[in-house]
């Protein structure tokens, strides 16, 4: 199969780099998985050298299309240049028609619908996150983006939701349920596993870990407040700017003041930015990984933690409801309630056998559900439903003098 993927603002070449590393990782690993199965994949992304092609993996090529200024560009800056990006897609697809196009993120969907207009190529859309699900109290989602997502969802042939909550959000946009498949994101099981190089050094104290790949450290304040009621435990806060820049970071300064006021400053360590190569060992070093955002589209860190055998405590929101089975592979807690969080964590740390059972169940769940091989297989099944049914050669026994009905390939394509 000749597969075109479009990820305008999140290049697979930047899979380990913020701010879009989760989306970049998904595109990179899915493309690799499809390439390993013998398909040809071209990923089109924004770059400052139009036509620059990079052989990314066996069967996978990344092609940069220039639009607007040189990199880097934010989503807001890049959006006005989507028509230019789409024109370049149209020229390439007219010359070399793919069998299927897969757009990642709403902005890529806009580019694909314009670029593929009139070409009759099946389009699959994965939003990864919906504006309607990202709304916060006092911070309504973008009305314009919600209208665009609704229009995209109604225009493409199939949609892949990465979580059940995203699927429900698409149904609320009045997207036909039969056109929606739920295929989650995945985890590199070769990197994230209970085995591997030794875990990072630690003391005898129970270790809680928060790992933030964004700059907001959402929920970490709740963990710090809870730590005051979890005797002897230490908290490692990973993520943010490089360690030599922590002193000038306003969020880190705020969290340090909070830790001092809570009387736990001596038990909180700020690591700063973590080398991706060190992330599995860091996760293996913890007794619990805690992730408490008010919304999470997928929640890659908890899944990576489970893959490493470390149980998780997560806010009961978004993708966490899919990935973490409450009481089996981890625990769901309400956001912003440090007393409840402290009580739950104390209970887990007091029962080592239960904690070990959660870790074992987490590994089993990730290995059975979130391998990239399985994600690639399930994605291919969606693609295959959109392709014309191959003609079946007429056998000699079936031949007759009656004229054959004219073929209608368009009727053989799933609606």
N, C-alpha and C positions, 0 to 999 in steps of 0.2 A: 504494500500500500504506500502511496505517495502522500504524506501527511504534512500539512502546513500548520504550524503553531504561530500564534501572534501574541506577544507579550510586550506591549509598547514600552512601558516604563520600568520593567523589572527583567533585566537580562539574566539568563542562566549562567553567564560568565561571572556574575556577582552573587552567587548563591549563598556565600557566607558573609555578605556585607550588608549592613543596615542601609536604608531603612526598610527595604522591601525583601529582606532575605527569605522570609517564609514563602512568598510567592515565587521568588527566583528559584528557591530550592525545589519547589513543586514542579515548576516547568523543566528545570534541569534534570531531575530524577525521572520524571515521566518520559521525557524525550529519550534519555538513556535506556530506560526499560523497553520502550518501543523499538529503539534501534537494535537492542540485543535480540529481539524477536524477528529481525530481518526486514523491518520496515524502513523506509527512507523518510527522515524527518528534517524539515527546515524550520528553524525558529527565527522569526522576524522580530527584531527589537530596535529600539531607537539607538542611534549612534552618530558619531560625528564624521564617519567616513562611509558615504553611501556606496553600497555594493561590496563593502569589506566582508569577506566570508571567512569564517573560522571553522575548521573541523573540530567539533566539540567532543565527539565520541564516535565509535563505530556506527555508521549509518546516520549520524546527526551532524547537521551543519547549522551554525548560527550566522545569520546575515544581518548586518547593520544597515538601517535606512536613516538617512539624515532628514531631519525636519526641524526647522527653527534654529536656535543657537546651538553652539557646541555643548557637550555635556559639562556638568550635570544640569538637569532641568527638573523642576518639581512637576507634579501632576497639573497644577494650575497653569504653569508656564507652557507645558507641552500641549495642553488641550486645544488651543487655537490652531495648532499645526497638524492636527489629525487629518484634515483633508489632504494636505501635502503627503503625509505618510500613506494615506489610502491610495493616492494616485500611483505611488511607486508599487504598492501591492498589486494594483490592477494590471500594471504593465508586466509584472513578473508572472502573474497567474494566467494572463492571456497567452503568454509565450510558453509557459510550462504549467499546465492545468493540474492542480493537486486533486486527489480523490476525495479528500475531506479537509476542512479547515476547523481548527480548534482555537477559539479566542479565550484568553485568560485575562480577567478583569473587565469592568464595564467600558473603560476607555478603549481597550483592544476590540471590544465588540463593535463600537462605533466605527473604528477603522476598517474592520472586516466587512461589515454590512455595506459600506461604501465601496471598498475595494473589490468585492466580489459581485457587485450589482450587475445583473444580466448574464453572469457566467454559469448559473445553474449548478453551483458547487454546494454540497451539503455543509452547513455551518453548525458547529457545536459551541455552546457558550458555557464557560465556568466563571461565575462572578467572584468566587472566593470570599467575598463579603458584600453584603447588601446595605445600602444607605439606610433602609428602614430598620435594620437590626442594629445599626451603630448609634442610634439615637440615645442621648443621655438626658437626664433631667435638666431642663433649662437649656439644652443644646440639641434642638431638633435636627434631624438629618436634612441634607440638602434636598429641597423640593425639586429642583431642576434635575439633579442626579437621579432621584427616585422616578421621575417621569421618563428619563432616558433608559433606565434599567427596565422599566415596564415595557417600553417600546422595543428594546433589544430582545427581551424575553419572548415577546409575541412574534418576532420576525425570524428567529432562527429555527432550525429544524429540530434541535434537541438541546437540552440543558443538563449539565452535570452539577449537582449540588454536592458540596463536600461534607455537609452535616445535615441531620434531620431538621434542625432549626432553620437552616438555609432553604431546605426544600419547602418547609412551611411558609417561609417568607416569599418564595416564588409563587406558591399557590395564592397567597394574599394579593399578589400582583396580578392575579387572574391569568396566570400562565397555566395552560392545560396540564393536569397532573400526568397524563400518559406520556408527555414529552420530557418528563424529568426523571433522571436516574440519580441515585445517591452513591457517589464513589468518593471516599475520603482521601485526604492526603496521606503520605506514607513516611516511613523512617528508614534510614540506611542501617540495616541490621548488621552489616559488617563492621560499622563503627560503633553503634550503640547496642551494647550487649553486656551481660553480667561479667563476661570474661574480657580480658584486655590487660593493658599495662597497669601496674599498681595504681590504686586510687591516690589522689593527692593527699599529702600529709594532713593529719588531724590529731586532736587531743582525745582524751577519753570521754569528754563531755558529749552528750547527744548533739548531733549537728542538724540544724535546719538550714535549708538552702533556698534562696530565691534567685532566679536567673532571669534577668530582663534583657531582651534584645532591642528594646526601644528606650527612649530617653526619659520616660515619664515615671518609671518605678511604681506604677499603679498597684496599690494594695500592700506595698512594703511597709507603709506606716502602720497598718493594722497588725502586721506580723511583729513589728517592733513593740507595739503596745501589748500584744499578747505575751511576748517574751518575758515581761516583768512578772508573769504569773506561771512561768514554766521554769522551775528551779534548775539551775546548773546548765541548762541547754545553751548552746551558742548558735548564733545566726550568721551565716555568710551571705552577703549581698553581692551578687556578681552581675556585671553588666555596666553600661554607661561609658563614660570617656576612659581613655587610657589612665593607668594608675597615677602617672605623674601629672595628670590634669584634674584629679579628683578635688584638689583643694580649691579650685576655682569654679566648681560646678554648683549651681544654686540648689538643685534637687538633693545632691549629696549633703550639702551644708544643712538643708532643712531636716533631712533624716538624722544627721548626727546630733542636731539640737534636740530632736524628739527622743533619740536614744538616751541622751544625757538627762533629759527631764524625766524619763521613765526609769532611770537608775540602772540601765543595762548597757551603757556605753562600752564597758570593758568586755562585754560578751557579743558585740557586733563588729564584724570585720567587713570592710568594703574592699572588694578585689579590683573593681574597675573592669575595663574591657577584658574579656577572656578570649584567648586564642582558640579558634574552633577545634584545633587538634586536641586541646586540653579539656574540652567540654565533657566528653564521656567519663573521663577519670574524675572530674569534679562532681558529676552526678553520682558516680559510684561511691564517692567519699561521704555522702550524706545519709542520714537516717530517714529523713523526709524532705521531699521537695514541695515547697508551698507556692501556689500561684493563685492570686486573688484579684484578677482584673474584673471590672464591672461588666465587660463584654469581651468575648474572645471568639473570633471566627472559627478557628480550629484548635489552637492550643498545642503548638509543636513541642514546647519544653516539657509539659507533663508526659506526653507520649514517649519522648526520648528518655525521660527519667524512668518510666516503667520498663522500657526496653533494657535499661541498665540494671534492673532489679530493685530500684529505689521507689518505695511507695510515694504517693502524692496526696496532698490535701489541696483541693481546688475550689474556687467559687462555682456555685451551681448555675452556670450561665453558658449559653452558646455551645461551642464544640465540646466543652468539658462534659456536657451531659451525654455526649456520644462516646467519648474516648475513655472516660473514667467511670467504671461501674461502682456506685456507692456501696461501700462495705465489702467489696470483692477485690478490686484492684487499687482502691484508694478511698478517699472520703470527700463528699461534697459538704461545703459549709456556706452559710450566708455571707455575703460581702459586708465589710465594714462593721463587724461585730467581734472585737478582740477578746471579750470574755468567753464567748462561745468557742472561738478558735482555740484559745488556751485550754479550755476544758477538753476539747476533742484531741488536741495534740498530747496533753498529759496522759489521757487514756491510752493512746496508741503507744507512747514511749514506755508506759508501765507494763505493756504486754508484748514482750519480744517475740513470742511465738506467733501472735496475731500479726505483728509487723512483718515477720518473715513470710507468713502466708500471703499477705497482700503483695509483697515483692514478687513471689513466685507466680501468683496469678497475673500480675501485671506483665511479666515477661511473656507468659503464655498468650495473653490477649494480643500483645503487639506483634508477636511472631506469626500468629494465625490470621490477624486482620489487617495489619498495616505494613506488610512487606511491599516494596515497590513492584515486585513481580506480579503480585495479586492486583495492585492498583492498575498496572499496565494492562493486564488481562481484562479487567472489568471495563476499562476505558475503551479497549478495542471492541468489546461487545456492543458498546453504544455506537461506535463508528460503523460497525458492520450492519446495524439495522438501517442505516441510511443509504447503503449502496444498492445499486440495481441487482436484482436476482439474476445470476448468470443464466444464459440460454442453455437449455438442455438439448443436445443433439437428437434429432429424430432417428429412431431405430428403424431398421428395414421392416420389422413386423408391424410398426405403427404407421408405415407409409401408406398413403391412399391416393386415389385420384382426385379427392376433394381438395379445393384450394385451402391453404392454411389461413387462419385468421391473422390479420396484420398484428405485429407485436406492438405492445404499448408499454415501453419500459417505464414511462412515468408512473403508471399504475402500480408498478412493482416496488416503488420506493416508499418507504414508510412515511406517513404524513407527520 
